[in-house]
Amino acid sequence: MALSARNAVSGTVQSVKKDEIMAEVVIELPDGQTITSTITRGSADRLDLEAGDEVEAVIKASEVMVGKQ
């Protein structure tokens, strides 16, 4: 699959928590860090996401927030 986004990392699904509309997917990267994504419940069901699945997290730069204290 080819995508226009350049920021993609591979990891393992650590957990999937679903409610009626949304799903929270926690992905563990090879170095132990985690990325948490919220996607629609329909997308999580369609992908049949489960803990232990190997996945890619694609990060679109226009959706990354930056904060400073």
FENRASUL-V577431 format. One record per pair of residues at least 4 apart in sequence whose ideal C-beta (glycine too) atoms are under 7 Angstrom apart, sorted by the first residue. I is the first residue (numbers start at 1). GAP is how many residues later the second one is. If there is no record, write none. Layout:
BEGIN
I/GAP + I/GAP
END
This chain:
BEGIN
3/55 + 5/53 + 5/54 + 5/55 + 7/51 + 7/52 + 7/54 + 8/48 + 8/49 + 8/50 + 9/20 + 9/47 + 9/48 + 10/44 + 10/46 + 11/16 + 11/17 + 11/18 + 11/24 + 11/44 + 11/46 + 12/15 + 12/16 + 12/40 + 12/42 + 13/12 + 13/14 + 13/36 + 13/37 + 13/38 + 13/39 + 13/40 + 13/42 + 14/12 + 14/13 + 14/14 + 14/20 + 14/37 + 15/11 + 15/36 + 16/7 + 16/9 + 16/28 + 16/33 + 16/34 + 16/35 + 17/6 + 17/7 + 18/5 + 18/23 + 18/26 + 20/21 + 21/19 + 21/20 + 22/16 + 22/18 + 22/19 + 23/16 + 23/18 + 23/21 + 24/12 + 24/14 + 25/12 + 25/14 + 25/19 + 25/24 + 26/8 + 26/10 + 27/7 + 27/8 + 27/10 + 27/28 + 27/30 + 28/4 + 28/6 + 29/4 + 29/5 + 29/6 + 35/22 + 37/20 + 39/4 + 39/5 + 41/4 + 42/4 + 43/4 + 44/5 + 49/4 + 59/5
END
